[in-house]
Amino acid sequence: MDLPKRLNFLDKRLSISDISIDVFFKNNVILHLSKSKKQIEIRNFFGKKILSFHEIKYIFLEYNQYEKDTFKDIFVDNSYYDKNVWNNSIRAMLKNGNPITLFEVKLEETNYEKIVDEQISGKYEQKSYLDNGGKIILLFSKYMGKKYLIINNTI
């Protein structure tokens, strides 16, 4: 598989090598997948958790796309200030039946920004980041040798 060395994915950045994948948020590593050690290290504010590939039954992508009402929009017509939200969660289902979040990516954009973009470009575009998430889950699946599932919760 021909892979880039670095990949931006909404608010996260992935660094990819032949033996590992690192996921960064604001220049901090939040996930390290080691192909050679067959383990994933998840880092957060409270510490780190190490998962062996043997503990994982399969991995899955949960994709959410929805519109969120905002307080500011109550006073303005046309839903200019409502927000469009895209959220991709990369998760693992453990053999004990418990799901665990490996990492999440999220993007919020107001309808106003969308309307201005459409006026400038002259075309209507329905954004979706499901394909991007699908490529990332496929990459993780190949590195881990695990099956994957994609759940599309688009509203």
Protein Blocks (a to p, Z undefined) as FASTA:
>chain_A
ZZdfbdcehjaccdddfkbccddeehiafbdcdfklopacdddfklccdddfklpmbdcd
dddddddddfklmmpghhlmpccddddddddddfkopacdfbdcdddddfklmmmmmmmn
opacdddfklmmmmmmmmmmmmnopacddddfbZZ
